[in-house]
């Protein structure tokens, strides 16, 4: 019962997001995908943007994992947990790194 509810909710979520993207997104030649929802809807997004270059932020994801990794106290038990958490932080981390680089130029 719960599995069916989750599948139905995911399909509804994707349907609404797709409609919003179709009505809002201009013609583009590249798409940047990040955050927890992008990971949750990975297959749907890949299918949607199959003709467009996509950037999933793998390099930023590795940077996030390195920043938060502590040899004495791992922040996640499994690689999948590390991957999921770091992917959820990519958007904020990427924006922070860009802001930091701009501030270094000013200073």
C-alpha positions in Angstrom: 0.0 0.0 0.0 2.7 2.5 0.9 4.8 1.5 -2.1 1.9 2.3 -4.4 1.3 5.6 -2.6 5.0 6.5 -3.1 4.9 5.5 -6.8 1.7 7.5 -7.4 3.1 10.6 -5.6 6.4 10.4 -7.6 4.5 10.2 -10.9 2.3 13.1 -9.9 5.3 15.1 -8.7 7.1 14.5 -12.0 4.0 15.3 -14.1 3.6 18.7 -12.4 7.4 19.4 -12.6 7.4 18.5 -16.3 4.5 20.7 -17.0 6.2 23.6 -15.2 9.4 23.0 -17.0 7.6 23.0 -20.4 5.8 26.3 -19.6 8.7 28.1 -17.9 12.1 26.9 -19.4 13.2 28.7 -22.5 14.9 26.9 -25.3 18.3 26.0 -23.8 21.3 24.0 -25.0 22.6 23.0 -21.5 20.9 22.1 -18.2 22.5 22.0 -14.7 20.9 19.4 -12.5 21.5 19.1 -8.7 19.9 18.7 -5.4 17.9 15.9 -3.8 14.9 16.1 -6.1 17.2 15.8 -9.2 18.6 12.6 -7.7 15.2 11.2 -6.9 14.0 12.0 -10.5 17.2 11.1 -12.2 15.8 8.8 -14.8 12.9 11.1 -15.6 15.3 14.1 -16.0 17.6 12.1 -18.2 14.7 11.1 -20.4 13.4 14.7 -20.5 16.7 16.3 -21.4 18.2 13.5 -23.6 18.7 15.9 -26.5 20.3 18.6 -24.3 23.7 18.6 -22.7 23.4 18.0 -18.9 25.7 18.8 -16.0 25.2 16.7 -12.9 28.0 18.3 -10.8 30.2 15.2 -10.3 33.2 17.4 -9.7 31.4 19.4 -7.0 30.0 16.2 -5.5 33.6 15.0 -5.0 34.6 18.3 -3.4 31.7 18.1 -1.0 32.6 14.6 0.0 36.2 15.6 0.7 35.2 18.7 2.7 32.8 16.8 4.9 34.9 13.6 5.3 36.5 13.1 8.7 38.7 10.0 9.0 37.9 9.6 12.7 34.1 10.0 12.3 32.6 9.3 8.8 29.6 11.4 8.2 27.8 8.5 6.5 28.2 4.8 6.9 28.0 3.7 3.2 29.1 5.1 -0.1 25.5 5.4 -1.2 24.7 7.6 1.9 27.8 9.7 1.1 26.8 10.1 -2.5 23.2 11.0 -1.7 24.1 13.6 1.0 26.8 15.2 -1.1 24.6 15.4 -4.2 21.9 17.1 -2.1 24.5 19.8 -1.1 25.9 20.5 -4.6 23.7 23.5 -5.4 24.4 25.3 -2.2 28.1 24.3 -2.2 28.5 25.4 -5.8 27.0 28.8 -5.1 29.1 29.2 -2.0 32.3 28.3 -4.0 31.4 30.8 -6.7 30.7 33.5 -4.1 34.0 32.8 -2.3 35.9 33.1 -5.6 34.3 36.4 -6.3 35.2 37.7 -2.8 38.8 36.6 -3.2 39.0 38.7 -6.4 37.7 41.7 -4.5 40.0 41.2 -1.5 
